Amino acid sequence: MGNLTFTTIDVETANANPSSICQIGIVQIRGGQGKGKQSVLVNPEAAFNLGLCREE
């Protein structure tokens, strides 16, 4: 598994509507190791369902 190379994309939504994207995360794996990551906040122009939010 040490030679794996791939990119994952995670899309978060503000509520149950799939078009309410509020954050996109991308992680790149090369040779089985994390080589880069990026997170971008997006204004969903929709109301947030606070039940889906958590503090980190």
BELCOR-V378294 format. One record per backbone hydrogen bond with DSSP energy under -0.5 kcal/mol. NH is the residue of the N-H (numbers start at 1). CO is the residue of the C=O. If there is no record, write none. Layout:
# BELCOR-V378294
nh: <NH;NH>
co: <CO;CO>
This chain:
# BELCOR-V378294
nh: <4;6;8;10;12;14;18;20;22;23;24;25;26;27;28;29;30;31;32;33;35;36;38;40;42;44;49;50;52;53>
co: <1;29;27;25;23;20;16;17;12;12;40;10;38;8;36;6;33;4;4;30;28;28;26;24;22;42;14;48;49;50>
